[in-house]
């Protein structure tokens, strides 16, 4: 079977300088979380790569952690006692789509002994439009159904998306 690949050399794209990044940091209650999210604009969409460490670990075999990942409207990782990242606001949703069709809805992160790594392609947004917004990791998986945000639970980590200069 001879099929044309979208990225004949995906690794060469990932070795290039990204157009934007977010340093992800955990809230006070999840201060061990650190991560890096990279954004590469391509003609097919945006390649997003994220790695995170210090994520919560669950020992039950049928409850291995899955964390929701979203781009949010707000431009700050600040908040209040009840929500340390409330200033990140809601999911990035420029077209007013129902959940899970927000531009900021991302695939979940699968925890592996406190770590996660994911690379995916999305055409729901461009790097240019998300610079200055925030990337959020939630404690629970997104159910991809509940309105308005998937019942993903507490925001446990946040990073402001910045352009690479």
HELIX and SHEET records of a PDB file:
HELIX    1   1 UNK A   10  UNK A   15  1                                   6    
HELIX    2   2 UNK A   28  UNK A   30  5                                   3    
HELIX    3   3 UNK A   61  UNK A   63  5                                   3    
HELIX    4   4 UNK A   86  UNK A   88  5                                   3    
HELIX    5   5 UNK A  127  UNK A  130  1                                   4    
SHEET    1   A 7 UNK A  69  UNK A  72  0                                        
SHEET    2   A 7 UNK A 134  UNK A 138 -1                                        
SHEET    3   A 7 UNK A 155  UNK A 163 -1                                        
SHEET    4   A 7 UNK A  20  UNK A  26 -1                                        
SHEET    5   A 7 UNK A  34  UNK A  42 -1                                        
SHEET    6   A 7 UNK A  45  UNK A  53 -1                                        
SHEET    7   A 7 UNK A 115  UNK A 122 -1                                        
SHEET    1   B 2 UNK A  66  UNK A  67  0                                        
SHEET    2   B 2 UNK A 109  UNK A 110 -1                                        
END                                                                             
